[in-house]
Amino acid sequence: METIRKAAVIGAGTMGAAIAAQFANAGVPVLLLDIVKPGAPSRNALAEGAIAKMLKTDPAPFMSTRAAKLVTPGNIEDDLPQLASCDWVVEAIIERLDLKQDLYRKIDAVRRPGMAVSSNTSTIPLAKLTEGLPESFKRDFLITHFFNPPRYMRLLELVTGPETDPALAAKVEAFSDIALGKSVVKAKDSPGFIANRLGVFWLQTGVIEAMDAGLTVEEADAIMGRPFGIPKTGVFGLIDLVGLDLMPHINASLAGALPTGDAFHATNRDLPLIEKMIAEGYTGRKGKGGFYRKGAKGREAIDLVSGDYRPVRKPPAPDGRDMRKLLSQSPYAWRVMGQTLAYAASLIPEAAEDIHAIDEAMRLGYNWKFGPFELIDKIGADWLAEKLAADHLPVPALLAAAKGKSFYRLEGANRDYLGTDGAYHKLTRPGGVLMLEDIKRAAKPVLKNASAAVWDIGDGVLCFELTSKSNSWDQQNLELLAKTIELVPQNHKALVIYNEGSHFSVGANLGLALFAANIAAWSEIEKLVASGQQIFKKLKYAPFPSIAAPFGMALGGGCEILLHSSAIQAHAEAYIGLVECGVGLVPAWGGCSEMLLRWAANKSMPRGPMPAASKVFEMVSTATVSKSAANAKELLFLREPDGITMNRYRLLADAKAKALSLAESYAPPEAPTYQLPGEDGRVGFAMAVKDFRKKGLATPYDEVVAGELATVLSGGAADIIDRPTEQDILTLERAAFTRLIKQDGTLARIETMLTTGKPLRN
């Protein structure tokens, strides 16, 4: 299928500029156009300013500075003819129908047939957008509703009209999936589409019911957050994040478009407190604060009755283990979630074809752990329907039709969903998607213990899965990895290291290390370090290829397993780093030795023993973490042949394909030797840290930790003319780690990290 080779985005506001950045992240050249700003020194000032702002924004819209070079700024008056060379144009201007239609006519005058034109509108129906436009334009037009921020939010709602060319829509969908990394959900051409239609209803209901019940914002967010698998921001924290000033506009747009009988109208009432907050600049995190703000003495929350701010009060944590019990005991939980789940059931088939589309939209658009129909299954469809009826609330037809059934069921290895016809239908994955959760439903593990499991993913490839808390490394999963390394050559070709947790691995289990240190079980700590070194080294020199597939955080030991794998297939949002110095330690499972090799082999690095060691010292001592997989290549956590997968759902399939490709003619690497700077290098590193400490950029204990790291990276007692082996560096790593773990400063850092999640600057 023909793909997208060049794109354009019209509208250089926050959303449009970030959409352009995501095209660039995918390696696609993109034009970014906006109006000519009167009096500006450049006719492209708005687009140029947007690009410059994105380069300074954190979290960054660009995955690398290299991507930013693919965005070309321009303006609508001069540069519209350039659209003729584009395959897809995204309109992202303000939500005014007249302005959008005027722009479409200008685009239609210069575009070539078959060029996709889409709107990023979140509220205006497609039929309205294309009203009065030529049939040829309608054939190439669709809605692609990105969620903000486009780089990080995986959901893309795709809306087509009756005239839209199915082949063109399929091309946009495939590119959005594979290249842009989006999970595409097909929505109907109805107001608000799926996620915002339901999400705004949930937010508005959450605010109104909290005010009516006399709850504090903290109490409401505690109930409406984690107990239901919703981010801890809950309702009020999420509105602060999105922006209070957006809510009245979205509410007004939905109210104007929805039929009079829609349940949304009951939630859409004037809220004087919010109007007052917006007028005074309290628009959320982007303003002076919102429902929460930073006060002189710490975090504050607004009183929903008086409108005054007061210190945040931590409410008792609701018990979320039994959702039905929580709904029965908490009137607020019931009033909000009962109405929200009923509203979700009423949106089929108006807003979406099936329940899976709504669940996927809420999981990826609002970061819910469970979609609405998955929540109903946990609560019980019959129970929900009976309680709605008892409270004289409408019971949607779909919910009534599910009597005696669940919305999802497992039929062997297949997951089926309940359709509007009352029958179950098989959920199918898109081509090129392989999910470990599907494999686990159909098979038993090849090996398993309390901290890891091994699965056969077909074609002679095994998958090693961490299952410990936060996918941390401990003695048990290290031992299972050792058994796996022995097992693979017997009947298999390759190994993939992968899991489907929130993050790939946060590193070694610090809690166990702290416990062992507190009881002076030094031999157990030394055993863990030594076994980690031996097993990771065994993986590196195994006679089969190993492919690590990281996503999210891959820190400390989670990074070191990557460095010892034959190759890496990383999700684009992989945050990789050796962060041990932050907890008062040094990498001790070969992280130092592997990074020294990579930087010494880098062609852009000056020759000699000092440059590579200096670069690694800089990265490790400052606990540098990549901001993306593309950035990880720049930092050499990934090598040039390593792959990057944009769509998280496709990561395992891509890693397996890479494993099979390498298995065809695989040979393990040769053992290296090193050229290190010796004592002069160690002294140089120490002087640099001392200088940083004088400037207030390093703490006293930073100097202690950096001193141990300097010893490792300089080669210890080795002379500059010596050629230390890999084992020599590993021995230095282990010795430095053992000395540091016995220090009070290190134990304080570990304890602080475990209790607060933040590094201690001692």
N, C-alpha and C positions, 0 to 999 in steps of 0.2 A: 504494500500500500504506500502511496505517495505520502511523504511526511512534511513537516513544517521546517523549512530551511531558513526563513527570515520572517520576522514578526514586527508588528507595530502596536504601540499602545497610545491612545489619544486621551490625554488627561494626566497631568503630572502631579496631581495631588498625592496625598499619602498612599492611597490605595493603588492608583494607576502606576505610580513610580515603582512601588513594590512588586506589582505584577510584571513590569518590565524587567526588574532585577531577577525575578524567578526565570524568565525566559533566558536571560544571560547566564544564570546559574546552570541552565541546561545546555549551555554552549551555543545558543542560538543568537545571532545578531538581531538587535531590536531597535527600532526607531521609537523615541519618546517625544511626543509632540504636545504642545499646549498653545494657548493664545499668545499673541504678542503683547507683552505688558507695556502700557504707555510709559514713556520716560525712562525705561530701563536701558542700560548701556548696550545690551545685547538683545537682539530679537528673539533669541532662544533662552532668555534669562530664566523663565520658569522651569523649563526642563533641565537646564544646567544647574540651577539651584537645587532642584530635587535630587539630582545625582550626587552633588557635593554633600547634601544633608545626609543621604543614605550612607555615604562612606564614613560618616561620624556617628551614625545611629547605633545604639546597643539596646536590644539584640539586633545584629546586623542583617539588613535585607540581602546583602551580597554574601555568598559563600567564600569568596576570595576577591582580592583586589583585581585579579586578572579578569574576573567576570565583569567588573564595572566597565572595562574597556570595550565590551561588546554592545554597550548602550550608546546610541548616537542621539544627541539632543537636537531638537528642531522646533518648528512652529507650524501651525495650521495654515497660515497665510502663504508661506513660501514652499512648504515641503510636502503638501498633500500628493503631488504627482509621484513622489517616491513610493507611495503605497502600491503602485502597480507592480513593484518587484517583490511584494510581500505575499506570503501564503495565508497569513491570519492577522486580522486587525481587531484589537480589543478596544472598545469604547468604555472609558471610565470617567466620564465627566459628571457634573452634578445631576441630581435626580429631578430633572425638569424635562418633561416630555417634548416640549416645543424645541428646546435646544438640541436634544438628542436627534429628533427627526430632521432638523435643519442640517446637522452634521452628517447624518446618513446620506442625505441627498448629495452633499459635497463629496463624500467618499464614493458614492455610486458613479459619480461623473469621471473618476480617475482610476477606479479599480478595474481589474480584469475579471472575467467570468470565472467562477470556481474558487475565488479567493474568499475564505471564511471571514465573516464579519460578526462579531459577537458583542453583547453588552454585558457589563459587570453589574447591572442593576440588581438591587436586592428586593425591590418592591413593585416595579412596574411590569405588568403582564406583557408578554411578547406580542400578543395580538394588538395591543395599544401601540407598541413601539413601531410596528411595521404598517400600521394603518395608513392607507393612501400611497404607499411606496410600490414600485414596480414589482411584478411577479418574479422577475429575474433576481431582484435583490432579496425578496423573501426566501427564495430557494437557497441562498447562501448565508442566511441569517439565523442566529441562535443566541441563547443566553448562556453565558458561562459565569456563574456567580462564585467568585473566589471568596474565601474567608480571610479575615485579617488577623495576623500578618500572613500574607500569601506564602512566604517561605516556610513557615512553621506549621500552619494549619493545613491539614491534609485533605479537607473536604473541598470538592468542587461540585456544585449543583449544575447540571446540564439540562436546559429546557429547549425543546424544539417545537416548531409549529407544524401545522398540517402541510405547509408548502416546503418545509426544510428538506433539502436533499439528504437522504439517509446516508449516502456514501460520504458526503462532506462531514456530517455529524460524527460518523464512525472515525474519520481521520482525526478530527479534533479530540474525540474521546481517547483514542489510542495514544496520541501525542501527550495529552494531559496526564494520562496514566503513567506511561513509560518514561517520558522525558521530563515532565514537570513534577512527577512524583505524587500526583493527586489520586485520591480514591473518588472516582466519578460516580455520583448518584444521580439517576435520572428523575427529575421532578416534573410534575404536571405544570401547565401554564396557569397557575392559580396564585392569588395574592400571597406574597411572602415566601412562596415556594414551600420548602419543608422545614429546614432547621430554624429559620427565623420565625416562621409562622408559629411553630410549637414553642421555641425557646423564648420568644418575647411574651407569649401567653404565660409561660411558667414564671418568668421574671416579674411580670406585672402582678400576677396572682400572689407571688411570694411577698411583694412589697405591701400590697393592699391588706392581705390577711395578717401580716405582722403588725401593721398599724391598727387594724380592727381588734386584734387580740391583746394589744398593749405590750408586745414583746420588744426587747431591745434588739438592735441589729446583730449583736453577738449571739444572742439566743437563737434568732432566726437562722443565721448562717451555720451555727453548730448543728441544728436539726436538718437543714436543707443541704448539707454538704456530704461529708464522708459516710454517714449512715446509709445513704442511698447510692453510694459509689459516684458521687458528684464531687468535683474539686472543692477543697476546703474553703475557697472563696465564697461558696454558697451563692446566695442571691445578691446581697448588698455589696459584697466584695467584688463580684463579677461586674455589676453595674459600674462600680468605680473604675474597674479595669477598662471596660468598653467606653465609658464616658456618659455621664448623666445627660449631657446636652443632646445626645443622639436619640435617647429614648422617646421624647415627645414627638420628634419627627417620624420615627418608625411607627409609633403608635397611631399617629394621625394618618399616615399613609395606609396602614392596615385597616383602620376604622373606615376610611373612605372607600376602600376597595372591597371589603367583605360584606356579604349579604346581611340584612338586618337581624336575621335569626341566629347568626353565628355567636358562639359562646364567648368569643373575644370581647364583644361589646360590653359585657357585664364587668369586665376587668378594666376597661378603659375609662377611667374617670379622672377629673382634675385633682392634682395633688399639690396643694399650695406650698408645702414644705419643699418639694423638689423644684418648683418654679422659683422659690426664694433662693435656694442654693445655687441654681444656675445663674440667676441674676447677679449674685454676689461673687461669681467666679469659682464656686465649689462644684466643678464639673467632673471630679474624679481624680485619678492619678495624674492626668495631664494638666490639671488645674491646681488650685490651692489645697485640694483634698476633696473628699466627697462624703460618703457616709462614714468613712474613716479618714483620718489625717494625722500627720506628724505634728504633735504639740511640743511646747517648750520642755515638758517633762516626760515625753514619750508619746506613744501612740494613743490617739483619742478616737472616740466614736460619738456620733451625733445622737442626741435624744430625739426620738421620733415624735414626741409630744411637744416639747419646749423648743426644739431646734438648737439647743445649746450643746456644745461639745464638752465631754468629760473623759477621764481616763478609761481606757478599754478595760472591761471586766470579763474575765474568762469564765464562761458558764460551765456547769457540769456537762460532761460529754455524754450525749445520748447513746444508748445501747443500740447499735445498728446490726447486731447479729441476727435479729428476727424482725424483718421489715413489717410484717403483719402486726406484730405486737406493738411496734413503735407507732404505726398508723392508728391502732386502737387506743393507745394511751396518750398520744399527742394530738390534740385538736388541730394545731397548726400544721403538723405533718400531713394529717388527713385532708384538711381543706386545700392545701397546695397540691400535694401529689395525687390525691383522688381526682381533682378536677383536671390536672395536667394529663394523667394517664387516660382519663375518659376522652379528653380533647384529642389526644394522639389517635385513639381508636376511631374517632369521628373523621379523621383526615383521609381515610382510605375509602374509595379510590379518588377522592377529589384532588389531593395534593401529591399522592404517590400511588404507584401501582400495587405495592405490596408492603408488608410490615417490615421486611428486611431493609428497604430503602429508608424508612423512618428511623429504624434503630441505628443504621450506619450513619445517617446524617447527624443524629444527636451524639453518638460516640465521638465522631471526628470533628463536628462543628462546635460542640459545647464541651468536649472532653468528658462526657459521661462514661463511666466504666461499663454500664449496661444501658442498652437502648430501652425505650419505654415498654416494648412488648416483652423484652427479657425481664424487666422489673415486674411486669404483670405475672409472668410465669413464676417468679419467686414468691409473689404475694398470693397468687391463686386467682385465676380469672373469675371463677364462680364467687369467691369471697368478695372480690372487688365489685362485681355486678350487684350482689345482694346488699352490700353496704351503700352503694350509690342509690339503689332503690329505697333503702330504709331512710336515707337522708333526703328523699324526694328530689334527687338529682337525675338527669337523663342518663339512661343506659344506652350507649351507642349500639347500633345494630350489629357491628362486628364483634363487640364484646359479648352480646347476647348469643350470637351464633357460635361462640366458642364454649358454650356451656358443656361441662364435662370433659373439656379438652385443654391442652396447653397450646400456646402459639407456636412453640418449637418442640420438636421431638427428635430423638435419635433412633434411626432405623438402621441397625447394624453400624456401619462406619459412616453412614450418611446423616447429615443434619437436614431435616425437613421443616418447612414453615407452613402455617395454616393460611390458605388463600381465602379470598372473599367468596369462593364457591363452596366453602366448607370442607374442601379436600386438602390433603397435604401435598406439597410440591418440594422437590429436591433443590437444595441450595447448591449452585454450581459456582466454582471459582473461574475467573477469567483465564484464558490460555496463558501459560507462562507463570502461573502463580502456584507455589507449593507451600503449604502451611503445615508446620509441625503439629499443630493441634489436630489436624485431620488425620495425620499418620498415627498419632497417639490414641485416637478413638478406635482405630482399626487393628492395632497391633499391640503386642506386649514388648517391653524393652528387652534388648539383647543383654544388657547389663544394667544394674541399678543398685544404688544405696541411698542413704538419707539425704545426700547432698548433690547427687548427679544421676543421670541416666544416659543410656546409649540406645539409639534407635536406628533401625535399618530404613533408609529413605530411598532404597531402590537402586538398581544399576550398579551394585557393588560399592555403594557409598554408605558409610555409617555417619551418624550425627551424634556428637557429644554435647549433652545439654546440662548446664549448671542448674540446679534446683534449690540451692541454699538461699537464705535470706539475702536479698539484694544481689544474688548471684555472686556472693563473695567466695574466695578460695579458702578451703580448710584442708585438713589432713585427709578427710574422707574423699572429697572429690579429686584431690591429687592422686590418691591411691587408685581410684576408678579410672582416671586418665592413664595411669601406668598400665593397668590391665587392658585398656582399650588399645594402647599402642602395640601391645603384644598380640591382640586379637586381630587387628586389621589385616596383616599380611597373610593370615591363614585362609580367608575366604573372600576378602574384599580388596578394593582398589585404592580407596582414598578415605579421608576423614574430613568432615566439616564440623567446626566448633561454633555452636549457635544456640540460641534460646529465644523464647518469645516473651520475656519479661519486659519490665519498663526500661531497663538498662542492661547492657551486655554484661558488665561486671564492675563493681566498685572496688575490686582489689581483694587483698587478704582480709580475713575476718579479724578486725581490730579488737572486737570484744573479747574473743578468745585469747588474743595476744596480751591484752591488758590483764585478764584474769590470771594467765600463766605468770606474768611478771609480778603481779601482786602477791602470789604465793611462792615467788622465787623459783618457779619451775623452768629454770634456764635451759635445762637439757631438752625439754619439750619444744621450746622456741627454736633452739638450734637445730633440732630434728626437722621441724617444719621448714626452716630456711633451706637446709641441706636437701631435703627431699624435693622441694620445689625446684631448686637448681637442677638436680639430677633428672627429674621427669621432664622439665621443659627442654633440657638439652637432649634428652632421649627423643622427644618429639621432633626437634630440629633435624636430627640426623637419621630419622626413621627412613626405611626404604620405600615409603609411600608418601604422596603429597598430602599435606594438611592445609585446609583453607579455613581461616578464621573469618567470621561474618559479624563484625561489631555494629552496634547501633546505640544511640544514646551515649551514656558514659562508659568508657573503657579505661579505667584508671588504675594506677599502681600495677598490681598483679594482673589485672584485666588488660592492661596495655602490654605487659611482658609476654603473655601468651600469644598476642598478635605478633610480637617481634620474633618469636621462635617458630611461627607457622611458616609453611612454604610460601604462602601467598595470602592476601587479604582481599575479600570482597566486602566493602564497607557500605552501609547505608549513608546517604549524603549527610544526614544529621548524626555524625559520629564525633564524639568529643573525647579525644584520646590524649593521655598524658601520664607522665611519671610524677606523681604528686607526693611521694613519700616524705620529702623534706618538710612538707606542711604539717606532718604529724611527728616531726623530729627523727625521721629515719632516712635511710638511703635505699634505692632500689637494690634488691638482693637476690632476685631470681633471673639475673642476666640482663636486666634493663640497661645497665651502664655499658656492659660489654657489647651489646647489640647496637646501641646508638653510637658508640665509638666507631664501630665498623661502618655504619651507614654514612656518617659524616666524613670519615676518612676517604671513603670511596666516591664522595660527591665531587663531580668535576668542577663545580664552581668554587670549591674550597681551596685556599692556598695550600701548597704542599708543606710537609714538615710535621713534626710531632705535636706542635702546640695548637694550631687552628681548630682541628676537629675536637680535641679535648676541651678547648675553651668554649666552643659552641655547645657541647653537651653539658658542661658545667653551668653555663648560663641557663639552659633550658630546664635542667633538673633542679638546680638550686632555687629557681623561681617557680617551680611547680607549673611549668607552662602546659596548657591544655589547648588542643586544637579547637577552633570554633566551627569546624565543619570537616568533612572528609577531604574536601579540596585543600583546606588549610593544613590538614594532617600530611598531605603529600609535600607541601612546602616545608614542613617541619621534619620530614623524613620518617614519621611514624608509619606512613605508607610509602611504598616504592612506586616508581613510575608504572610498572606493569600491573600493579594492584588495581582492582576494579572498584567503581562507585555505582551503586544502585540508587536511583532517585526514589522509587516507590518501595516503602517498607514491606509491603506484601510480597514483593518479588525478590527479596533478599536471599531467601533460602534456595530458591530455584537457580538464581544466578551463581551462588556459591557452589552449588552442586555441579553446575555446568563447568565452572572453572576447575573444579576438582577432577572431573572426568577428562577435561582437556589436558591437564598437567599429567595425569596418570598414564597417558599414552607413551611417554618417553621420559619418565621421571628418574632423576638421579639426585641423591642428597648432596648438600653443599660440602665443600672441603673445609676442614678445620683451619681457622685463621691464626695468624700471629699479629701482634700490635706494635706500633711505634709510638711510644708515649714520652712526655716531656721530663719525667723523673722529678728529682728534688727541686730543680729550678722552677718547674711548672707548678708544683705544689705551693712553693713560696709565693709565686705570682698570683695564684688563685687566692691565697690567704690575704695578700696585700689588697687585692681588689675588694674582698668582702669587708676588710677593716675600713677601707675608704667609704664603702656604702654605709657602714655603721656610723661613721662620723657625720655623714650627711643625713642621718635619720631614716635611711632606706632599708636598713637591716637591724634586727634586734640582737641583743647579746647571745641568745640561744641560736639564732640564725648562724652566727659565727661559729658556734660549736659544731652544728650539723654540717655546715659548708666545709669545715675543716676535715671532717671524715670523708665527705664526698671528694674533696680535693686529693686526698690520699689515694682513693680508688682510681680516679681518672688520670692521675699522674703516673700510676704504675707502682705506687708504694716505694719499696727500697730499690726498685729496678733503676738502672742507669739509662740515660738517654740512648745509649748505643745497644741496649739489650732489646730482645724481641719477645716480650711476654706472651704466653699462650692464653687462650680463652679460659682455661682452668685457673691460671694465675689471677685473672681479673675476678673470676667468681669467688676465689678464696679471699681476695681483698674485700669484695662486697659483703661476704658473710661475716668477716671479722668486724667490719665497720658497723654493720647492723647489730651485731651482738653487743658491741660496746655501747651503742646508743640506746638500745632497749632497756639497759640497766640504769639510765640517767633519769633523775627526777623530772628534768625539763621535758624529756620525751614522753614520759608517762602522763604529765600534765597536759601535753598537747593531745595525746590520744584520748584522754578522758574528756577533754573539752570538745573534741570533734564528735565523740559518741553522744554526748549529752546535748550539745547545741547545734551540731552540724556545721560549725564555723571554726576556722583555724584560730589557735591561740598565738598571739604575738608576744611571746615571753622572751 
